Amino acid sequence: MTDRWQPSRAGIINVWRYYDEIFSFYQGRLLLRGPNGTGKSKALELLLPYLFDANLRPHRLSTFGSADRTMHWNLMGEGNQGSTRVGYVWLEFQHGEEWFTCGARLQATTNTTNVSATYFTTSLRVGDLALVNEAGRPLTTTDLTAAIGEHGVVHTSPADYRHTVRTTLFPGVTEQRYDSLITALLQLRTPKLSERLDPSVLSSLLSKALPPLDQSDLTEIAEGFERLDRQREGLRRLDEEITTAERLAGVQRVYAQRVLGAAAWALETATEQLDELTRAARMSDRRYERQITLTDEAFDQLAALGREARAVDAEISGISDLPAYQEGRQLDQLRQQLSAASQRAAEAAAHAAKLRARAVADEELAGQAKSEAAARADELRRSVVLAREAAEQAGMPSMLEEIESGGDAKAGRQLLTAAVEARSAEINSITRAVAAHERAVNARNEARQRLEETRDELELATEAETAAQRTFEQAFAKFCADVDTWARGCSELNVSEHHEVVEAAALAREEFSRIEARLDETRTALNGQLSQYRSIREKLANQVDVPPPAPYTRDDDFRVSAAGAPLWRLVDFRPGTPPSVCAAVEAALEASGLLDAWLTPDTSFDLTARDRFAEPLLSGPAPGTTLLEVLVTDDERCHRFLDGVAFGETASGHTTAIGADGTWRLGNAHGRWTKPAPTYIGADARKRARAGRIAELTGLIEQLATDLSGVDAARNQIAVRRATLAGEMARKPSTDPMDVAEEQRTKAQLRSAARKDAVAAAQLRVTETEAAVARLGQVAEVPDADELTAFGTAAHRWLDDRRDALAAEALSIEAGSRASASSALADEAEETASARQQEASDLAVTLETVERAASSEFHALDQRLITLRAKALELAEQRELLQDKQTGLARTLGTLEEKRRTDTSRAAEATVAHEAAETRYRHLTSGHLPADAGEVPDGPVDPRLIRDSESRLGMAVHEAQQQLAGRIELSLDPDDDVTVLTATLDGTRMGAHALLQTLQAERDRMRTHITDVERDLFDQTLTGDTRRHIAQRIQGASELVATMNHRLERVQTASGIRVQLDWQVDPQLPPGTREARDLLLRSDLNDHERALLHDFFRERVEEARAHDSATGWEQQLAQVLDYTTWHQFVVKVDRGEGWVPVTKRVHGALSGGEKAIVLHLPLFAAAAAHYHATPTAPRLILLDEVFVGVDATNRGQLLELLVNFDLDLVLTSDHEWCDYRELTGIAIHQLTTGTDGDDAVTTVRFTWDGHSLTADED
């Protein structure tokens, strides 16, 4: 007897075709032997590792890993007639004088595909514990609980059952390690494992056999990383705030730039206008003063000219009145008359010369026109002759005579054009008719030839169509017969006609898809609920005290570091208090908010903290009975607080009171609540509440697991049906022969129809062409088109010449008339000029006579008078000019005066506008707009752009308020014609740019803090117990591998092959893994080496977070620090030529038996390693269809290795007896089925003791 748990018996009651069968082990070993179909693999499915796993999923039950056969099928399938079936499966283990039995009660009905499983563990042996009643019926759950009594437990959930099995049989094994063990057993249980093993799978299986890290070492570090995650979450929220602030600052920057740019441009414009208008005002003043001076000077000049003119006029008047001048006054008049007559004579002579020149020119033009008219008349005579000759040749002489007799040239030309076009159309028509007759004859000949060809083609096509129709009918008849035969063998398709197959299959697939979609939705929902419940249950299981739910108004981080405790943790119910009162008091405290109120250890309190506080200093003792009547506490401040809360049957009589009926009052607020039992006050109450909640969640989880099993079963059933449908469709008779025959028939029909159409078309074409030839048989002689063209050209030339001759004759007549008129006018003008010249000559003689008669004194006065008159005329002209100038100066002076007033007023207005613009600009730049704007652009700003920016700013603020609400307050305040954005952060008002800088500075500080904390956490990981634990695990694993190799080196095949394991760092891992591993094994690290380790693990953590951010830090750290993933196992083989890795090439060169041995040996070593850390655990190995393809000698060696590894065995085989001398002993159950129609499976037991095989007496 070994000093550990060892399997002793197993049993199956009323499951599948096992009705009450017990399998007894020998030395912890069992072989189930029998032909295929007797249920040896089924027994393995029902027992192991199911009774370790408690998992009803079909792929976990099936040795093949498929979902074809569910536990529901095991109970209700195989011809079971009842509507409900109950069965048991169980395993028994022995350790010295101790016994441990674990099992499951299984129940299924026809109403559902789910199976109800109830698990039990007991120290009783089956037999002492009856699993059937006196009538042989399996016990109910109630009867089972009663039968076990105090000797075991009927578990409420599969998880509790797994926990009990794991802690009893495998003490010290973690849940993760336990899962790896079950996975290894499932892998080993694969049928004909020797034919299915893959060298690439071995490394993973062997790695899972190594001892894992202790999760408890990672808990504290994981909590630190979780706190760091919360800080990172805060940093992420801060990044989001910064992103929002950056968008807002960007919009505000544009708006501020445009507002300040507009204000700056307004100030600059006002300054320029002020300077310009000031200069203009000063210039207007100077121009006005200068104009006054010019006006005064002109007035003085005009006065002087007036005085001088008056003096000249007085002298002229004096001379005119002298007697000496009076006697010669006639001379002055004659001079004036002579001057006028001379001017008239000159003008008449010039006019006569002009008219004579015009007359000469007109005479020359008249001669030229006469010569041109004579030439045009000669040309007309020649063209008439040519036109008459052309008309005779074209057969149209009458047409030319008709045009000559007509007087209208336009009408004649139109008549000529119409006649030529008509005759041309006639010629063209005759020409086309001749060509058409020729073409018709040719077409008729071609049509007759084509008709004969198409008739020959039609005859051939008709013969081919008949043959194709016959072939198709034969193929169709065969296909219909094949479809009928196939349809009768279908289970998923129900069709009566061959054309219904595709539609029926499509409908079936659509139905499968709809069902699968509904099942997937149900599964997703159930998995979501299951994960939620498991998470809550795990949290409850890990928490000593479960606090009341925190309100959303509380700062979750406050209580982590705050001093003090909540009220419910500081009090307990006074012994003897009735349970109903306890429940009512806790309900009232919870409803009022006092239950979870925070009590600080000192008298100071922080009004800024976001939490609910209980402060004894804010109230005095309550009158009468207080909460101290029912609550006790060791805390002095809590005692004072309870003393300030009144207590009675109901909450009345005091402003702060709690009632025994669940009522409460706080000032002018009151209420009532009840609960069945206290859950927070008192350690026992909290423990009971937590246990109750866990039990409730466990029930819900079990129900969800059952529901999920039902969904999986239904999903698997649909998969089976879909596979069946696919198989049926795959077996459906092919339509290819019929399709080919139909295609050939269709082509033949199309060719025949096309030939028929061609014959009809050819016949029609012959008829049409013969009719055309008959119609075009009589054709007139074709006239000469060139003669017609020549006639048209000559006639048009004649019309053109006649028009030109008439026009030239008219011009000649007109020019002669104009020349005669011009000559007459010139003669008349010359006579007038001669008379005017004679008149002037006569006046000159008279003047000369009078001048000789005048005295010398008169001549002197006359000459002085001429001079004075010239002077008077000059002075008059000067005065007129000065008067005009004076008028202009006066007008200009008025204009300048008005402009001076206007410029002065505008300069004053510009001064006011400049002061306003300067004040506005100083006001705008005094706030945070300059910081928000940054660089202000030059130049004018379109007001529409400012309005657009303001609108965008409003929308940006609205969006930002939604994202920054709760921490940052944004406001848009109107300031005259602009809007000012102000942000309030922690009570400080600032602009958008300052807000962004503040948030960025806060982010930088937080990042630095997180980096420092993260480095501290990594240092804690890499220098503390965790590093030492990893180093110990690596060293322990190396020793375990050495132990495996020590045992493997004693096994050698008949052909001399040996196997060894090499545990090495995986070369596929990132660079630095080997160096990091080596550094972990050392404790004397310098700063550089510690930095290398820090960077390496930081990269691995980031990779793990990126790969799966949903898992917790504890799981991720376990993944990152899992030393087994840093290594890989390499199986090496020695065939007498040294150790070489088992590659695909090396493995392929081995025989079938050698392959199996090479891959079995490491697997057995891995299984032994799983049990290495738990000396008292059973050491089971499961092999279905054991050692297929391995010869007898090597089987004995493999069994000897299993004995050396001290492994318990459950084997199946259809031929193997395991009667090898290397095997010290094994129980063999030969499975048999009845031959009289009884489907029950029974067994006959044999025992091999290492020397002989004996049958049991019973």
GITA-V449585 format. One record per pair of residues at least 12 apart in sequence whose C-alpha atoms are under 7 Angstrom apart, sorted by the first residue. I is the first residue (numbers start at 1). J is the second residue. D is the distance in Angstrom with one decimal. If there is no record, write none. Layout:
i->{I I}
j->{J J}
d->{D D}
//
This chain:
i->{3 3 3 4 4 4 4 4 5 5 5 5 5 5 5 6 6 6 6 6 7 7 7 7 7 7 8 8 8 8 8 8 9 9 9 9 9 9 10 10 10 10 10 10 11 11 11 11 12 12 12 13 13 13 14 14 14 15 15 15 16 16 17 17 17 18 18 19 21 24 25 26 26 26 27 27 28 28 29 29 29 29 29 30 30 30 30 30 30 31 31 31 31 31 31 32 32 32 32 32 32 33 33 33 33 33 33 33 33 34 34 34 34 34 35 36 38 38 38 38 40 41 41 45 45 45 46 46 47 49 49 51 52 52 53 53 54 54 56 57 58 63 63 63 64 64 67 68 68 70 71 72 72 72 72 75 83 83 84 84 84 85 85 85 86 86 86 86 87 87 87 87 88 88 88 89 89 89 90 90 90 91 99 99 99 100 100 100 101 101 101 101 101 102 102 102 103 103 103 104 104 104 104 105 105 105 106 113 113 114 114 114 118 119 119 119 119 120 120 120 120 121 121 121 122 122 122 122 123 123 124 129 129 157 157 157 169 169 170 170 171 180 181 184 185 185 188 188 189 189 189 190 191 191 192 192 192 192 192 194 194 194 195 197 199 202 203 203 203 206 206 206 207 209 209 209 209 210 210 210 211 213 217 218 219 221 222 222 224 225 226 228 235 235 238 241 242 242 242 244 245 246 248 248 248 249 249 249 251 251 252 252 252 253 253 254 254 255 255 255 256 256 256 257 257 257 258 258 259 260 261 261 261 261 262 262 263 264 265 265 266 267 267 267 270 270 270 271 273 274 274 274 277 277 277 278 280 281 281 281 281 284 284 284 285 288 288 288 291 291 292 295 295 295 298 298 299 302 302 305 305 309 309 312 312 313 316 316 319 324 324 325 325 328 328 331 331 331 334 335 338 338 338 341 341 342 344 345 345 345 348 348 349 349 351 352 352 352 352 355 355 355 356 356 358 359 359 359 359 362 362 362 363 365 366 366 366 366 369 369 369 369 370 372 373 373 373 373 376 376 376 377 379 380 380 380 380 383 383 384 386 387 387 387 387 390 390 390 391 393 394 394 394 420 427 427 427 430 431 433 434 437 437 437 440 440 440 441 443 444 444 444 447 447 447 448 450 451 451 451 454 454 454 455 457 458 458 458 461 461 461 462 464 465 465 465 465 468 468 468 468 469 471 472 472 472 472 475 475 475 476 479 479 480 482 483 483 486 490 492 493 512 516 519 519 523 523 526 526 530 530 533 533 537 537 540 540 545 548 553 554 554 555 555 563 563 564 564 564 564 565 565 565 566 566 566 566 567 567 567 567 567 568 568 568 568 569 570 570 571 571 571 571 572 572 572 572 572 573 573 573 573 573 574 574 574 577 581 582 583 583 583 583 584 584 584 584 584 585 585 585 585 586 587 587 587 587 588 588 588 588 588 588 591 592 597 597 597 598 598 598 599 599 599 615 616 616 616 619 620 621 621 622 622 622 622 623 625 625 625 626 626 626 626 626 626 627 627 627 627 627 628 628 645 645 646 647 648 649 650 651 651 651 655 662 928 931 932 932 932 967 968 968 968 969 969 969 970 970 970 971 983 1018 1027 1031 1031 1034 1044 1045 1045 1048 1051 1053 1054 1056 1056 1057 1057 1057 1058 1058 1058 1059 1059 1059 1059 1060 1060 1060 1061 1061 1061 1061 1062 1062 1062 1063 1063 1063 1063 1064 1064 1064 1065 1065 1065 1066 1066 1066 1076 1100 1101 1104 1152 1153 1153 1153 1156 1168 1179 1179 1180 1180 1180 1181 1181 1181 1181 1182 1182 1182 1183 1183 1183 1184 1184 1184 1185 1185 1186 1186 1186 1196 1196 1197 1199 1199 1200 1200 1203 1219 1220 1221 1221 1223 1224 1224 1225 1225 1225 1226 1226 1226 1227 1227 1227 1228 1228 1228 1229 1229 1229 1229 1230 1230 1230 1231 1231}
j->{95 96 1176 95 1175 1176 1177 1178 93 94 95 169 1176 1177 1178 28 93 94 95 1178 25 28 92 93 94 1178 24 25 28 92 93 94 22 23 24 25 91 92 22 23 24 90 91 92 23 89 90 91 88 89 90 87 88 89 86 87 88 74 75 87 74 75 1239 1240 1241 1240 1241 1240 1242 1227 1227 1225 1226 1227 1225 1226 1208 1209 1208 1209 1210 1226 1227 1209 1210 1211 1226 1227 1228 1210 1211 1212 1227 1228 1229 1211 1212 1213 1228 1229 1230 1212 1213 1214 1215 1228 1229 1230 1231 1213 1214 1230 1231 1232 1214 1214 1231 1232 1233 1241 1212 1184 1212 61 62 63 61 89 89 182 185 103 162 165 162 182 158 162 71 709 70 189 190 191 190 191 716 716 720 713 115 108 113 114 115 108 109 110 108 109 110 107 108 109 106 107 108 138 105 106 107 138 104 105 106 103 104 105 102 103 104 103 123 124 125 122 123 124 121 122 123 124 125 120 121 122 119 120 121 117 118 119 120 117 118 119 118 710 713 706 709 710 155 154 155 158 161 153 154 155 161 152 153 154 148 151 152 153 151 152 151 147 148 698 699 702 1177 1178 1174 1177 1174 208 1170 205 1181 1182 1182 1183 1182 1183 1184 1184 1184 1185 1184 1185 1186 1187 1188 1156 1187 1188 1156 1159 1159 1163 1128 1129 1130 1129 1163 1166 1124 1166 1167 1169 1170 1037 1169 1170 1033 1122 1026 1114 1114 1017 1113 1114 1017 1113 1113 1010 1003 1006 1003 964 996 999 1000 960 996 996 956 957 992 932 992 993 952 953 932 953 992 932 933 933 949 946 949 950 929 932 933 933 936 937 941 946 946 936 936 937 938 941 940 941 921 921 939 940 917 914 917 918 910 913 914 914 910 907 910 911 903 906 907 907 903 900 903 904 907 896 899 900 900 893 896 897 889 893 893 886 889 890 882 886 886 879 882 875 879 872 875 868 872 872 865 868 861 857 858 858 861 854 858 847 850 851 847 847 840 843 844 839 840 840 836 833 836 837 832 833 830 833 829 826 829 830 833 822 825 826 823 826 822 819 822 823 826 815 818 819 819 815 812 815 816 819 808 811 812 815 812 808 805 808 809 812 804 805 808 805 801 798 801 802 805 797 798 798 794 791 794 795 798 790 791 794 791 787 787 788 791 792 782 783 785 782 782 776 779 773 776 777 769 772 773 773 769 766 769 770 762 765 766 766 762 759 762 763 755 758 759 759 755 752 755 756 748 751 752 752 748 745 748 749 752 741 744 745 748 745 741 738 741 742 745 737 738 741 738 735 738 498 733 498 733 732 728 725 505 718 715 711 715 708 711 704 708 701 704 697 701 694 697 690 694 686 596 610 610 611 610 611 600 601 598 599 600 601 598 599 600 596 597 598 599 595 596 597 598 599 595 596 680 681 681 633 635 631 632 633 681 631 632 633 681 682 630 631 632 681 682 630 631 632 630 660 678 675 676 677 678 660 661 662 674 675 658 659 660 662 678 662 673 674 675 658 662 663 664 672 673 673 664 612 613 614 612 613 614 613 614 615 641 637 640 641 644 644 643 644 643 644 645 646 646 646 647 648 642 643 644 645 646 647 642 643 645 646 647 642 643 657 658 658 659 660 661 663 663 664 665 667 674 991 993 991 992 993 985 983 984 985 983 984 985 982 983 984 983 995 1094 1080 1080 1081 1123 1165 1060 1061 1060 1197 1194 1194 1135 1136 1133 1134 1135 1133 1134 1135 1132 1133 1134 1158 1131 1132 1133 1129 1130 1131 1132 1129 1130 1131 1127 1128 1129 1130 1127 1128 1129 1126 1127 1128 1126 1127 1128 1093 1120 1120 1116 1189 1189 1190 1191 1190 1205 1207 1208 1207 1208 1209 1207 1208 1209 1210 1209 1210 1211 1210 1211 1212 1211 1212 1213 1212 1213 1211 1212 1213 1220 1222 1222 1222 1223 1222 1223 1223 1248 1250 1250 1251 1250 1249 1250 1248 1249 1250 1247 1248 1249 1246 1247 1248 1245 1246 1247 1243 1244 1245 1246 1243 1244 1245 1243 1244}
d->{6.7 6.9 6.7 5.4 6.7 4.0 5.9 6.6 6.0 5.4 4.5 6.7 5.8 5.4 4.9 5.5 5.3 5.4 6.5 5.0 6.7 5.2 5.9 4.3 6.4 7.0 6.0 5.0 6.2 5.6 5.3 6.3 6.9 5.6 4.4 5.7 6.0 5.0 5.7 5.1 6.5 5.6 4.4 6.0 6.0 5.7 5.3 6.6 5.8 4.6 6.7 5.3 4.9 6.3 6.8 4.6 6.8 6.3 5.4 5.4 4.8 5.5 6.5 5.0 5.7 6.1 5.5 6.8 6.8 6.9 5.3 6.5 5.0 4.8 6.4 6.5 5.0 6.6 5.4 4.5 6.0 4.9 6.1 5.9 4.8 6.2 5.7 4.8 5.9 5.8 4.6 5.6 6.1 4.7 6.2 6.1 4.6 6.6 6.1 5.0 6.3 5.7 5.1 5.5 6.9 6.9 5.9 4.8 6.0 6.6 4.8 5.6 5.0 6.9 4.8 6.6 6.2 6.3 6.6 6.7 6.2 6.7 6.8 5.1 5.9 6.3 7.0 7.0 6.6 6.6 6.8 6.3 6.6 6.9 6.6 7.0 5.8 6.7 6.8 6.4 5.0 6.2 5.5 6.5 6.0 6.7 6.1 6.9 7.0 6.8 6.9 6.1 6.1 6.5 5.8 6.6 5.4 5.3 5.7 4.3 6.6 5.7 5.6 6.5 5.6 4.4 6.7 6.4 5.9 5.2 6.5 6.3 5.7 4.7 6.0 5.5 5.6 6.9 5.7 3.9 6.5 6.2 5.3 6.7 6.9 5.9 4.7 6.9 5.6 5.3 6.1 6.7 6.4 5.8 4.4 6.6 5.8 5.5 6.5 6.3 5.5 4.3 6.1 5.5 5.0 6.2 6.6 5.7 6.6 6.6 6.4 4.7 7.0 6.0 5.6 6.8 6.3 5.7 4.4 5.7 7.0 5.5 5.6 6.7 6.9 5.6 3.9 6.4 5.8 6.3 6.6 6.7 7.0 6.4 7.0 6.0 5.2 6.8 6.4 4.9 6.8 6.1 6.5 6.7 6.7 6.2 5.8 5.8 5.0 4.7 5.3 6.2 4.6 5.4 6.4 5.0 6.3 6.9 5.7 4.6 6.0 6.0 7.0 6.7 6.9 7.0 5.7 4.7 6.8 6.8 7.0 5.0 5.7 5.4 6.7 5.5 4.7 6.2 6.6 6.8 7.0 6.9 6.2 6.3 6.2 6.7 5.2 5.0 7.0 6.7 6.5 6.8 6.6 6.9 6.7 6.4 6.4 6.2 6.8 6.1 5.6 6.5 6.0 6.9 6.9 7.0 5.1 5.8 7.0 5.9 6.6 6.3 6.9 5.2 4.4 6.8 6.9 6.5 5.1 6.3 5.7 6.4 4.9 4.8 5.2 6.8 6.4 6.0 6.7 6.7 5.7 5.8 6.6 6.7 6.3 5.4 5.7 6.6 6.3 5.8 6.4 6.5 5.0 5.8 6.7 6.5 4.9 6.0 6.6 6.2 5.0 6.0 6.5 6.6 5.0 5.4 6.4 6.2 4.8 5.3 7.0 6.7 6.7 5.0 6.1 6.5 5.6 6.3 7.0 6.0 6.9 6.4 5.8 6.8 6.6 6.0 6.9 6.1 6.1 6.6 6.4 6.1 6.1 6.3 6.2 7.0 6.2 6.5 6.8 6.7 5.8 5.3 6.6 6.3 6.5 6.8 6.4 6.7 5.9 6.8 6.2 5.6 6.3 6.9 5.1 5.4 6.7 6.0 4.6 4.9 6.7 4.6 6.9 4.8 6.9 5.8 4.6 5.0 6.9 6.9 6.7 4.8 6.8 4.7 6.6 5.8 4.4 4.9 6.9 6.9 6.5 4.6 4.9 6.4 6.0 4.4 4.9 6.8 6.9 6.2 4.4 6.9 4.9 6.3 6.2 4.6 4.9 6.7 6.6 4.6 7.0 5.5 6.7 6.7 5.2 5.7 6.9 6.8 5.0 5.8 6.5 6.7 4.9 5.2 6.6 6.5 4.7 6.9 5.6 6.6 5.3 5.3 6.4 6.4 6.5 6.2 6.8 6.1 6.5 6.9 6.5 6.0 5.2 6.9 5.8 5.9 5.4 5.9 6.1 5.8 4.7 5.9 6.1 5.9 5.1 5.8 6.3 6.1 4.9 6.1 6.4 6.2 5.3 6.0 6.4 6.2 4.9 6.2 6.7 6.1 4.8 5.6 6.1 6.4 4.7 5.6 6.8 7.0 6.2 4.6 6.7 5.6 6.2 6.4 4.8 5.6 6.7 6.4 5.0 6.8 5.7 6.9 7.0 6.8 6.2 6.3 6.2 6.5 6.3 5.8 6.9 6.4 6.4 6.1 6.7 6.3 6.5 6.3 6.7 5.9 6.3 6.1 6.6 5.7 6.4 6.6 6.9 6.4 6.9 6.7 5.3 4.8 5.3 6.4 6.0 6.8 6.8 5.5 4.3 5.4 5.6 5.6 6.8 5.2 5.4 4.3 5.9 5.6 5.7 5.8 6.3 6.6 5.5 6.2 6.2 5.2 6.8 6.0 6.9 6.2 5.6 4.7 6.5 5.6 5.4 6.5 5.5 4.7 5.7 4.5 6.1 7.0 6.6 5.1 5.1 5.6 6.4 5.4 6.3 5.9 6.2 4.6 4.6 5.8 5.6 4.3 5.4 6.6 6.8 6.7 5.8 5.7 6.1 5.9 5.6 5.2 5.9 6.4 4.7 5.6 5.6 6.2 5.8 6.4 6.6 5.2 4.9 5.5 6.2 4.5 5.7 6.1 5.3 6.6 6.9 6.5 5.8 4.5 6.2 5.5 5.3 4.1 6.2 4.6 5.7 5.3 6.8 5.9 5.4 6.7 6.7 5.5 6.9 5.5 4.2 4.5 5.3 6.4 5.9 6.1 5.3 5.9 6.2 5.2 7.0 6.2 5.6 6.1 6.2 6.0 5.4 5.2 6.0 4.7 5.5 5.5 6.3 6.6 6.1 4.9 6.8 6.7 5.7 5.1 5.7 5.1 6.8 5.9 4.6 6.4 6.5 6.9 6.2 6.2 6.2 5.0 7.0 5.8 5.7 6.3 6.5 6.7 6.0 7.0 6.0 6.8 6.8 5.6 4.7 5.7 5.1 6.7 5.8 4.6 6.4 6.3 6.0 5.1 6.3 6.5 5.9 4.9 6.0 5.6 5.0 6.4 6.6 5.9 4.7 6.5 5.3 5.7 6.5 5.8 4.2 6.2 5.9 4.8 5.2 5.8 6.1 6.2 6.4 6.1 5.4 4.2 6.4 6.7 6.1 4.9 5.2 5.9 4.4 5.6 6.5 5.9 4.9 6.2 6.1 5.0 5.9 6.5 4.9 6.5 5.8 4.9 6.9 5.2 4.6 6.3 6.2 6.0 5.7 5.7 6.9 6.6 5.9 5.0 5.8 6.7 6.2 6.8 5.2 6.4 5.7 5.8 4.3 5.1 4.2 5.1 6.0 5.3 6.7 6.0 4.7 6.4 5.6 4.9 5.9 5.6 5.5 4.5 6.3 5.2 5.0 6.3 4.4 6.7}
//
